Amino acid sequence: MVDSKKTGILSFQHLRALVRQRVIRAEVPIISSQIQPASLDLRLGTKAYRLLSSFLPEPSDQQSQFTIEDLYRSDMVMYDMDLTNGAILEKGHVYLVPLMERVKLPKDIRGRTNPKSSTGRLDIFTRVVTDLHVGFDEIRSGYEGPLFLEIVPRSFTIRVQAGLALNQLRLMSGKPMVSDSGLRTVHRKTPLLFHNGDSGKTDRPLSAKELRVNNGLFLSVDLQGSSDHSEAIVGYRAKKNSHVIDLSLVGHYAATDFWEPLKRNATATMLLEPEEFYILASKERIQVPPGYSSEMVAYEAACGELRTHYAGFFDPGFGYANPSRKGTQVVLEVRPHDVPFRIHDGQTFFKVVYEKMRDIPMQLYGSALGSSYFQQGLTLSKHFKW
């Protein structure tokens, strides 16, 4: 059994052991490719339920367990669909899908979930719901039961099918977050942030004075780009009208059919329109050493009235041990709210926190693992080609 006295995020080998022990289980066997350095991919089940709205199944005196039948009794379900051979999820609608995996966690192990990178880059809003719990994307210590995924496609209509993974699960014990002083110590030994630019010119770690720390590391947005070309692309905006995206197809769709490229202007600024969806990139490159994982803060009101990411988890090894360049840019999934918002190159835009791993994973994020974005710059999801 996994040692319950240690603090940190459970690594690849721990997750694999928990699958063998059926702490994490599914009727359709969990396969090795689902297990990442610090997370487990969660697969869609065979049914999707179109809902009137989002919801949370809070506990009550009258109810000790949440079931799909409860949704029908409350008139929340409009209709259901079979995902065995695939089905269309319409843009702007709310769906609930029971996941294949279920858990039986020890009393000292809890979980958090995140959308996968490709899910966030397609502006698919997803959140895991557990049985009678007051929060999304949280799996309480000792929880035993099913997992459900709420799905809201925001920019594109999508096609999904059973077995597809849109989200990932992390398990942890204790309080693994690295303190501000700890971040500075780690950065001195193994730099966490690098300046972005052509290799050999600005490929250097941030100095101690440049490192901005306050319950995590602050990063900024890149509207200059690393290219010297006067019309360098610094972002993308989702087109309002486009065709269905089949999430099982990789490198299939022409990017310009779905995205409007945004070029650098003379002032290196950009006006973000309310409720439009943008793909941008960080000014810095991030590195996650093997003994740590990292996560973007979900929403920072101090940085403006906008959401800067949907999928913000970085596995151990992200941006690490690249022979040609240290660190990897962070891709930002940006949706402004309420009012137009002007941003400029180098503006503080988001924050990342680091958490300790319980042990160094036997496998790290990178090309050997088949990771899709291990050398990313300003990169769309894996479904697109140029």
C-alpha positions as CSV (number, residue, x, y, z in Angstrom):
1,M,0.0,0.0,0.0
2,V,1.1,3.6,-0.6
3,D,2.9,5.1,2.4
4,S,0.3,7.4,4.0
5,K,2.7,9.3,6.2
6,K,4.5,11.3,3.5
7,T,3.2,14.6,2.2
8,G,2.9,15.4,-1.5
9,I,1.4,14.7,-4.9
10,L,1.3,10.9,-5.7
11,S,3.6,10.0,-8.6
12,F,3.3,7.6,-11.6
13,Q,4.3,4.5,-9.6
14,H,1.9,5.3,-6.8
15,L,-1.0,5.7,-9.2
16,R,-0.1,2.5,-10.9
17,A,-0.1,0.7,-7.5
18,L,-3.5,2.2,-6.6
19,V,-4.9,0.9,-9.9
20,R,-3.6,-2.6,-9.1
21,Q,-5.1,-2.4,-5.6
22,R,-8.4,-1.2,-7.2
23,V,-8.4,2.0,-5.2
24,I,-9.0,3.5,-8.7
25,R,-11.0,1.1,-10.8
26,A,-13.2,0.8,-13.9
27,E,-15.3,-1.9,-15.6
28,V,-13.3,-1.2,-18.7
29,P,-9.7,-1.9,-17.5
30,I,-7.5,1.2,-16.9
31,I,-4.6,1.1,-19.4
32,S,-1.0,2.2,-18.9
33,S,-1.2,5.2,-21.3
34,Q,-3.7,6.8,-18.9
35,I,-1.1,7.1,-16.1
36,Q,1.0,10.3,-16.4
37,P,3.9,11.4,-14.2
38,A,1.6,12.9,-11.6
39,S,-2.0,12.3,-12.8
40,L,-4.4,9.8,-14.3
41,D,-6.5,10.4,-17.3
42,L,-10.3,10.0,-16.7
43,R,-12.4,8.5,-19.5
44,L,-15.9,9.4,-20.6
45,G,-18.5,6.7,-20.0
46,T,-21.2,5.5,-22.5
47,K,-23.9,8.1,-21.7
48,A,-24.2,11.9,-21.8
49,Y,-27.1,13.8,-20.3
50,R,-28.1,17.2,-21.7
51,L,-29.0,19.4,-18.7
52,L,-30.9,22.6,-18.3
53,S,-28.1,24.1,-16.2
54,S,-25.1,23.4,-14.1
55,F,-25.6,22.2,-10.5
56,L,-23.9,20.8,-7.4
57,P,-25.3,17.8,-5.6
58,E,-25.0,19.1,-2.0
59,P,-25.7,16.7,0.8
60,S,-29.0,16.9,2.6
61,D,-31.0,15.2,5.4
62,Q,-33.1,13.5,2.8
63,Q,-30.3,12.3,0.6
64,S,-27.3,10.1,1.3
65,Q,-26.2,9.5,-2.3
66,F,-26.5,11.2,-5.7
67,T,-27.7,9.3,-8.8
68,I,-28.7,10.2,-12.3
69,E,-32.2,9.3,-11.4
70,D,-32.2,12.4,-9.0
71,L,-31.5,14.6,-12.1
72,Y,-34.5,13.1,-13.9
73,R,-36.7,13.6,-10.8
74,S,-35.7,17.3,-10.6
75,D,-36.4,17.8,-14.3
76,M,-32.7,18.8,-14.9
77,V,-32.3,16.3,-17.8
78,M,-33.6,17.3,-21.2
79,Y,-32.4,14.1,-23.0
80,D,-29.6,11.6,-23.0
81,M,-27.3,10.3,-25.7
82,D,-25.3,7.2,-26.3
83,L,-21.5,7.9,-26.6
84,T,-20.5,4.3,-27.5
85,N,-20.1,5.3,-31.2
86,G,-19.8,9.0,-30.7
87,A,-22.2,12.0,-30.3
88,I,-22.3,15.7,-30.9
89,L,-22.1,18.2,-27.9
90,E,-23.4,21.5,-29.0
91,K,-21.7,24.8,-28.2
92,G,-23.1,26.6,-25.2
93,H,-25.0,23.6,-23.8
94,V,-24.4,21.8,-20.5
95,Y,-23.8,18.1,-20.4
96,L,-23.1,15.6,-17.6
97,V,-21.2,12.4,-18.4
98,P,-20.6,9.6,-15.8
99,L,-16.9,8.7,-16.0
100,M,-15.6,5.2,-16.4
101,E,-13.3,5.5,-13.4
102,R,-14.5,5.4,-9.8
103,V,-12.4,5.7,-6.6
104,K,-12.2,4.3,-3.0
105,L,-9.8,6.7,-1.4
106,P,-8.0,6.1,1.9
107,K,-9.0,8.6,4.6
108,D,-5.7,10.5,4.2
109,I,-5.7,10.8,0.4
110,R,-7.7,13.5,-1.4
111,G,-8.0,14.4,-5.1
112,R,-8.1,17.4,-7.5
113,T,-9.0,17.3,-11.1
114,N,-8.1,19.5,-14.1
115,P,-9.0,19.7,-17.8
116,K,-6.3,18.2,-20.0
117,S,-4.4,20.8,-22.1
118,S,-6.2,20.0,-25.3
119,T,-9.5,20.4,-23.6
120,G,-8.7,23.9,-22.4
121,R,-7.2,25.0,-25.7
122,L,-10.5,24.2,-27.4
123,D,-12.4,26.3,-24.8
124,I,-14.2,23.3,-23.4
125,F,-15.3,24.1,-19.9
126,T,-15.2,20.9,-17.8
127,R,-15.5,20.2,-14.1
128,V,-15.6,17.0,-12.1
129,V,-18.6,16.4,-9.8
130,T,-18.6,13.9,-7.0
131,D,-21.3,12.4,-5.0
132,L,-22.9,14.9,-2.5
133,H,-20.0,17.4,-2.4
134,V,-20.1,21.2,-2.3
135,G,-17.2,21.9,-4.7
136,F,-16.2,21.2,-8.3
137,D,-13.0,19.4,-9.1
138,E,-12.4,18.3,-5.5
139,I,-12.5,14.7,-4.3
140,R,-12.6,14.6,-0.5
141,S,-10.4,12.4,1.6
142,G,-11.8,8.9,2.0
143,Y,-14.4,9.4,-0.8
144,E,-15.8,6.2,-2.3
145,G,-18.0,6.4,-5.3
146,P,-18.5,7.5,-8.9
147,L,-17.1,10.5,-10.8
148,F,-19.1,12.7,-13.1
149,L,-17.9,15.2,-15.7
150,E,-19.8,18.4,-16.5
151,I,-19.0,19.6,-20.0
152,V,-19.8,22.9,-21.6
153,P,-18.3,23.6,-25.1
154,R,-17.8,27.3,-25.3
155,S,-16.4,28.2,-28.7
156,F,-16.8,25.0,-30.8
157,T,-19.4,22.3,-31.2
158,I,-17.5,19.0,-30.5
159,R,-17.8,15.3,-31.2
160,V,-16.9,12.9,-28.3
161,Q,-17.2,9.2,-27.7
162,A,-16.8,6.8,-24.8
163,G,-13.2,6.2,-23.7
164,L,-12.1,9.7,-24.6
165,A,-10.2,11.6,-21.8
166,L,-11.0,15.3,-21.2
167,N,-9.8,15.5,-17.6
168,Q,-7.1,14.2,-15.3
169,L,-7.0,13.3,-11.7
170,R,-4.3,14.0,-9.1
171,L,-4.1,12.5,-5.7
172,M,-2.2,13.9,-2.7
173,S,-1.8,13.9,1.1
174,G,-0.9,16.7,3.5
175,K,-0.1,20.2,2.4
176,P,2.3,19.9,-0.6
177,M,2.4,23.5,-1.6
178,V,5.9,25.0,-1.7
179,S,6.3,28.3,0.3
180,D,7.6,31.5,-1.2
181,S,10.9,31.0,0.6
182,G,11.0,27.5,-0.7
183,L,10.4,28.7,-4.3
184,R,13.4,31.0,-4.0
185,T,15.6,28.2,-2.7
186,V,14.5,25.9,-5.5
187,H,15.1,28.6,-8.1
188,R,18.6,29.2,-6.9
189,K,19.4,25.5,-7.3
190,T,17.3,24.6,-10.4
191,P,15.9,27.7,-12.1
192,L,12.1,27.7,-12.4
193,L,11.6,30.6,-14.8
194,F,13.7,31.6,-17.9
195,H,13.5,34.6,-20.2
196,N,12.0,33.7,-23.5
197,G,13.8,34.6,-26.8
198,D,16.2,33.2,-29.4
199,S,18.5,30.6,-27.8
200,G,21.8,32.2,-26.8
201,K,20.4,35.8,-26.6
202,T,17.9,35.9,-23.8
203,D,18.0,32.2,-22.8
204,R,18.8,32.9,-19.2
205,P,17.0,32.3,-15.8
206,L,15.3,35.1,-14.1
207,S,17.5,36.7,-11.4
208,A,16.5,36.7,-7.8
209,K,15.4,40.4,-8.2
210,E,13.3,39.6,-11.3
211,L,11.5,36.7,-9.6
212,R,8.1,37.9,-8.3
213,V,6.8,35.7,-5.5
214,N,3.6,36.0,-3.5
215,N,2.0,32.6,-2.7
216,G,3.4,31.5,-6.0
217,L,5.3,32.8,-9.0
218,F,3.9,35.7,-11.2
219,L,4.3,35.4,-14.9
220,S,3.5,37.9,-17.7
221,V,2.0,37.8,-21.2
222,D,4.0,37.9,-24.5
223,L,2.7,40.2,-27.2
224,Q,6.1,40.8,-28.8
225,G,6.9,37.3,-29.9
226,S,10.3,35.8,-30.5
227,S,10.4,36.4,-34.2
228,D,12.0,39.5,-35.7
229,H,9.3,39.5,-38.4
230,S,7.2,42.7,-38.2
231,E,3.9,40.7,-38.4
232,A,4.8,37.9,-36.0
233,I,1.7,36.0,-34.7
234,V,1.3,36.6,-30.9
235,G,-2.1,35.1,-30.4
236,Y,-5.2,33.5,-31.8
237,R,-8.9,34.3,-31.4
238,A,-11.6,31.6,-31.9
239,K,-13.9,32.2,-34.8
240,K,-17.6,32.5,-34.0
241,N,-18.9,30.1,-36.7
242,S,-17.1,26.9,-37.5
243,H,-17.6,23.2,-38.1
244,V,-17.7,20.4,-35.6
245,I,-14.4,19.3,-34.1
246,D,-14.0,15.5,-33.6
247,L,-11.8,15.2,-30.5
248,S,-10.5,11.8,-31.6
249,L,-8.8,13.3,-34.6
250,V,-5.2,14.6,-34.2
251,G,-3.5,17.0,-36.7
252,H,-6.7,16.9,-38.8
253,Y,-8.2,20.4,-39.0
254,A,-6.9,23.5,-40.8
255,A,-6.3,26.0,-38.0
256,T,-7.4,29.0,-40.1
257,D,-10.9,27.4,-40.4
258,F,-11.4,27.8,-36.7
259,W,-8.9,30.5,-35.5
260,E,-8.0,34.1,-36.5
261,P,-4.3,34.7,-36.1
262,L,-3.5,37.9,-34.2
263,K,-0.3,39.7,-35.3
264,R,2.0,41.9,-33.3
265,N,1.3,45.6,-33.6
266,A,3.6,48.7,-33.2
267,T,2.7,49.2,-29.5
268,A,2.8,45.4,-28.6
269,T,-0.7,45.7,-27.1
270,M,-4.0,43.9,-27.6
271,L,-7.6,44.7,-26.9
272,L,-9.5,41.7,-25.5
273,E,-13.2,41.7,-26.2
274,P,-15.7,40.4,-23.6
275,E,-16.5,36.7,-23.9
276,E,-14.2,36.2,-26.8
277,F,-11.7,33.3,-26.5
278,Y,-8.0,33.8,-27.1
279,I,-4.9,31.7,-27.1
280,L,-1.8,33.6,-25.9
281,A,1.6,32.7,-24.4
282,S,3.7,33.6,-21.5
283,K,6.7,36.0,-21.6
284,E,8.7,33.6,-19.5
285,R,9.5,29.9,-19.9
286,I,8.7,27.6,-17.0
287,Q,10.6,24.5,-15.7
288,V,9.2,21.9,-13.4
289,P,11.9,19.8,-11.8
290,P,11.3,16.1,-11.2
291,G,10.4,16.4,-7.5
292,Y,7.7,18.9,-8.1
293,S,4.5,19.6,-10.0
294,S,3.0,23.0,-10.8
295,E,-0.5,24.5,-11.3
296,M,-1.8,27.8,-12.6
297,V,-4.1,29.7,-10.2
298,A,-7.6,29.3,-11.5
299,Y,-8.5,33.0,-11.4
300,E,-6.7,36.0,-10.2
301,A,-9.0,39.0,-9.8
302,A,-6.0,41.3,-9.1
303,C,-4.7,40.6,-12.7
304,G,-8.0,41.8,-14.3
305,E,-11.5,40.7,-15.0
306,L,-10.6,37.8,-17.1
307,R,-9.9,34.1,-16.9
308,T,-6.4,33.2,-18.0
309,H,-6.6,29.4,-18.2
310,Y,-8.8,26.4,-18.2
311,A,-6.1,23.7,-18.1
312,G,-3.3,24.8,-15.8
313,F,-1.5,21.6,-14.5
314,F,2.2,20.9,-15.3
315,D,3.6,17.4,-14.7
316,P,7.0,16.8,-13.2
317,G,9.6,17.3,-16.0
318,F,7.6,19.9,-17.9
319,G,10.2,22.2,-19.6
320,Y,13.0,20.2,-18.0
321,A,16.0,18.4,-19.5
322,N,15.4,19.9,-23.0
323,P,18.9,19.7,-24.6
324,S,18.3,22.7,-26.9
325,R,16.5,25.1,-24.5
326,K,15.6,25.4,-20.9
327,G,12.0,25.8,-19.9
328,T,8.8,25.9,-22.0
329,Q,6.4,28.7,-22.6
330,V,3.0,28.5,-20.9
331,V,0.0,28.6,-23.3
332,L,-2.9,30.8,-21.9
333,E,-6.5,30.2,-22.6
334,V,-8.0,33.6,-22.1
335,R,-11.7,34.7,-21.8
336,P,-12.3,38.3,-20.6
337,H,-15.5,39.1,-18.7
338,D,-17.8,42.2,-18.5
339,V,-15.7,44.9,-20.2
340,P,-13.1,45.2,-23.0
341,F,-9.7,44.8,-21.5
342,R,-6.4,46.2,-22.9
343,I,-3.2,44.3,-22.2
344,H,0.4,45.1,-23.1
345,D,3.5,43.0,-23.6
346,G,5.1,42.0,-20.4
347,Q,2.0,42.7,-18.3
348,T,1.6,40.5,-15.2
349,F,-1.1,38.1,-16.2
350,F,-1.2,34.9,-14.1
351,K,0.4,33.0,-11.3
352,V,1.7,29.4,-10.8
353,V,2.1,27.5,-7.6
354,Y,4.5,24.6,-7.1
355,E,3.8,21.5,-5.0
356,K,6.1,18.7,-3.8
357,M,5.9,15.2,-5.2
358,R,5.9,12.4,-2.6
359,D,8.5,10.7,-4.7
360,I,10.2,11.5,-8.0
361,P,8.1,9.8,-10.7
362,M,9.6,6.9,-12.6
363,Q,8.4,8.6,-15.8
364,L,8.7,12.4,-16.5
365,Y,6.8,14.6,-18.9
366,G,8.4,14.7,-22.3
367,S,8.8,13.2,-25.8
368,A,9.6,9.7,-24.4
369,L,6.2,9.6,-22.8
370,G,4.4,10.9,-26.0
371,S,3.6,14.2,-24.4
372,S,1.9,16.6,-26.9
373,Y,3.3,20.0,-25.7
374,F,6.7,19.3,-24.2
375,Q,8.4,21.9,-26.6
376,Q,5.5,24.2,-27.1
377,G,5.5,27.8,-27.9
378,L,2.3,29.6,-29.0
379,T,0.6,26.3,-29.8
380,L,-3.0,25.4,-30.6
381,S,-4.5,22.1,-29.5
382,K,-3.2,18.9,-31.1
383,H,-6.3,18.6,-33.3
384,F,-5.1,21.3,-35.8
385,K,-2.6,21.4,-38.6
386,W,-1.1,24.2,-40.7
